[in-house]
Amino acid sequence: MADIEPYESALDAIPGAHPYPRTSRYHDAEIGVHRRADGTEVRYTKRRLLPPLDDTDQEPQQHVVGAGERPDLLAQRYFGDPGQWWQIADANPVLDPRELTDEAGRVIDIPLGGGFTRGDRRV
């Protein structure tokens, strides 16, 4: 873990540097700073809220869940990156992403073009 500390220190020294890669669901999330009683600062990611969907003619692609499928496998199939499973979770009303694929035959939404867009709004 010693290799990570210089990286984190370097990010803290760069104004506007963001700790999450562009493909992360938290990339656009605001970073907050909490100051402890002793004066030390603790950085944290503020709550990430989904914007409301625009009603347009564009509808997300639908997928019928098969036995043994998982959100990460679906993300690999549709986006070429299993780490983008969160986009599928964001496009469907579930609290736990495992709910997406726990029942074969369930119909779920797959975001358009690798990002959940309706009216050109990316999440």
TIDRENRO-996898 format. One line per 5 residues: number of its first residue (from 1); their letters; for each residue x, y, z of C-alpha. Coordinates in nm, 2 decimals. Layout:
<nodes>
NUM = A = X Y Z | ...
</nodes>
This chain:
<nodes>
1 = MADIE = 0.00 0.00 0.00 | 0.30 0.23 0.03 | 0.28 0.28 -0.35 | -0.06 0.44 -0.32 | 0.03 0.70 -0.06
6 = PYESA = 0.25 0.92 -0.29 | -0.02 0.90 -0.55 | -0.29 1.02 -0.31 | -0.05 1.30 -0.18 | 0.01 1.41 -0.54
11 = LDAIP = -0.36 1.42 -0.61 | -0.42 1.63 -0.30 | -0.16 1.88 -0.42 | -0.33 1.93 -0.76 | -0.63 2.17 -0.75
16 = GAHPY = -0.93 2.00 -0.91 | -0.77 1.66 -0.93 | -1.03 1.38 -0.90 | -0.96 1.05 -0.73 | -1.18 0.84 -0.96
21 = PRTSR = -1.12 0.74 -1.32 | -1.35 0.87 -1.60 | -1.52 0.53 -1.62 | -1.62 0.53 -1.25 | -1.97 0.60 -1.14
26 = YHDAE = -1.82 0.85 -0.89 | -1.61 1.05 -1.15 | -1.85 1.34 -1.15 | -1.94 1.32 -0.78 | -1.83 1.61 -0.57
31 = IGVHR = -1.55 1.56 -0.33 | -1.61 1.70 0.02 | -1.36 1.79 0.29 | -1.44 1.73 0.66 | -1.21 1.90 0.91
36 = RADGT = -1.16 1.71 1.24 | -1.13 1.88 1.57 | -0.75 1.85 1.55 | -0.75 2.03 1.22 | -0.68 1.74 0.99
41 = EVRYT = -0.88 1.72 0.67 | -1.06 1.41 0.56 | -1.17 1.39 0.20 | -1.48 1.20 0.11 | -1.71 1.15 -0.19
46 = KRRLL = -2.05 1.32 -0.15 | -2.37 1.14 -0.22 | -2.43 1.06 -0.58 | -2.78 1.13 -0.70 | -2.92 1.02 -1.03
51 = PPLDD = -3.08 1.29 -1.24 | -3.44 1.25 -1.34 | -3.50 1.08 -1.67 | -3.63 1.29 -1.96 | -3.93 1.16 -2.14
56 = TDQEP = -3.82 1.12 -2.51 | -3.87 0.88 -2.79 | -3.54 0.71 -2.71 | -3.59 0.40 -2.49 | -3.31 0.19 -2.35
61 = QQHVV = -3.25 -0.16 -2.49 | -3.42 -0.44 -2.30 | -3.26 -0.76 -2.20 | -3.43 -1.08 -2.08 | -3.21 -1.22 -1.80
66 = GAGER = -3.09 -1.58 -1.85 | -2.99 -1.83 -1.59 | -2.65 -1.76 -1.44 | -2.61 -1.41 -1.58 | -2.46 -1.13 -1.37
71 = PDLLA = -2.45 -0.75 -1.40 | -2.07 -0.76 -1.47 | -2.11 -1.01 -1.75 | -2.39 -0.81 -1.90 | -2.17 -0.50 -1.89
76 = QRYFG = -1.89 -0.69 -2.06 | -2.13 -0.80 -2.33 | -2.30 -0.46 -2.40 | -2.02 -0.21 -2.31 | -1.70 -0.42 -2.34
81 = DPGQW = -1.61 -0.35 -1.98 | -1.74 -0.55 -1.68 | -1.67 -0.26 -1.45 | -1.95 -0.06 -1.61 | -2.22 -0.28 -1.44
86 = WQIAD = -2.32 0.02 -1.24 | -2.47 0.18 -1.56 | -2.71 -0.11 -1.59 | -2.79 -0.08 -1.21 | -2.86 0.29 -1.25
91 = ANPVL = -3.10 0.23 -1.54 | -3.31 -0.01 -1.34 | -3.50 0.05 -1.01 | -3.31 -0.18 -0.78 | -3.13 -0.12 -0.45
96 = DPREL = -2.89 -0.42 -0.48 | -2.74 -0.48 -0.83 | -2.77 -0.86 -0.77 | -3.15 -0.81 -0.80 | -3.10 -0.74 -1.17
101 = TDEAG = -3.01 -1.10 -1.25 | -3.13 -1.31 -0.96 | -3.44 -1.42 -1.15 | -3.42 -1.57 -1.50 | -3.68 -1.42 -1.73
106 = RVIDI = -3.67 -1.08 -1.57 | -3.67 -0.79 -1.83 | -3.41 -0.52 -1.75 | -3.31 -0.20 -1.92 | -2.97 -0.17 -2.08
111 = PLGGG = -2.85 0.19 -2.11 | -2.80 0.34 -2.46 | -2.46 0.36 -2.61 | -2.27 0.27 -2.29 | -2.42 0.54 -2.09
116 = FTRGD = -2.77 0.59 -1.95 | -2.90 0.86 -2.18 | -3.24 1.00 -2.25 | -3.24 1.33 -2.41 | -2.85 1.32 -2.43
121 = RRV = -2.81 1.32 -2.06 | -2.53 1.10 -1.93 | -2.51 0.95 -1.59
</nodes>
